[in-house]
Amino acid sequence: MTKPLIAFQGALGAYSHEACQSARPDHDPLPCRTFEECIDAVLDGTADLAMLPVENSTYGRVADIHSLLPKSGLHIVDEAFVRVRISLMARPGTRLEDVKSVRAHLVLLPQARSFLRQHGIRAEAAADSAGAAAELARAGDPGEAVLASELAAEIHGLEILASDIEDHGHNTTRFLVMSREPNYARRGAHGMITTFVFEVRNIPAALYKAMGGFATNGINLTKLESYMVGGSFTATQFYVDIEGHPEDANVRLALDELKYFTQMLEILGVYPADLQRH
């Protein structure tokens, strides 16, 4: 019997693939080149779900995701957290002292700066860490290595020469699980998260007034970010995560008050809070 598919951006062994395995072990992974391809795979029925990274504890939000989500036509049904553990891997038989250069995604390289400096290893940027692991497995010399996940080494038959070499032990990426249909029926054991976007009306102190309802109704905002829409410096959209469910009395009151000060309000998802956010 074929398993349902969950789409992710990157090659097999990417941290997004790791998130898929952790959050949806009953799904088979579907690698995609871009975030847009992940979304399209779900929209056209090729995949059942998409796993999209939204933010990282060290580097902040993932570029483009906030503008893609409202236009995607998909709904957030879960969140997942992956601790970014970096392994140095090479072709079997390679010794650590033989490694002269290492390739990885541009974001990953600075996270292992201390280790690379200590061992005199030159860093080179790659488009995709898991993809670099696949390339190294196909054709590489003993002086080359890759920084990627342990999963990437396992998939591509590489040997791990050093593990957990990241400078900081707290680096975590948050992912969103996206589906064609919303699911508002569940109630999470650790609470609920509601994610939405809105644009304020062009009136004085609109944002202050719009947010007031959440304060007076005792609702915790865990995220509030702004970004430009349509290439305009004056059109601003806000992305918000709150604790609670739209059917909760206090959340309903706050959203009703918010609508009065907005010209657009769209709920992107209602989903259980993951234990790792606490």
C-alpha positions, 0 to 999 in steps of 0.5 A: 500500500502506498503511503501519502506524500509530504512535500519539502524543499531541498534534497533527501537528507535536508533538515526539512526532510528530518522535520517530515520524518519527525512530524509525519513518519507515516508519510513518504517524503517528496523532495522539491526544488522550491517552496512554490513547487511544494505548495503546487504539489499539494494544490494539484494533489501530487502530495497530501501535505507540505513541510515549510520552514518559517523561522529559525532561532538564530537567523529569524524568519525564512525569506519569502515564506510570509508572503507566500503563505497567504497566497498559497491556498493552503492551511496550517494544520501543525507545527514542528521544531527541528534542532539543527545538529551539524555533522561533518561528513566525507567519503568512506575512508577519509580522515578528519586531518585530510579534510581541506575544504567543506561545502554547505548552505550559506546559512549553515557554514557560520554555525560551525565557524569555531570547529572549521577554524580549529581544524583549518578547514576552508568553507565553500557555499553550496546551494543546498547542504543535502544536495552537496552531500549527494554530489560528494557521494557521487564524485569527490576527493579525500580532501572534500567534506560536507556539513549537513544532517546525520540523515544526509550521511545515512542516505548518501552513504557518507561517513560522519567524521564529527558530530554536533559541531555547531557553535550554539546548542540552541539553534532550532528551525520551526516548520509549518505543516500545510494542507489543502483543508483546514482542521479547526476541530482539534484541541491540543494537549498543550494549547492551540495556536492561531496564525493570521495575516491582516492589513490595517485601515489607513487611520491614525494609530490603526495598529495600536488600536487593532492590537488593543483587543488582544491585550484587553482580552488577555491573549498572548501574541507569540509573533507579530511581524510586518512586511511590505506587499506589492512592492509598496513602502506604504502597503504593510501586511502583518503576520501574527501568531496568538495562543488560543482558538477562534472559538474561544470567547476571548479570541472571538472578541479580540478578532471581532475588534481587530476586524473593525480596524483592518481592511483585510484579515485572513486566518492561515491556520488553527493548530495544536501548539507543539510541546517544544515551543514551551 
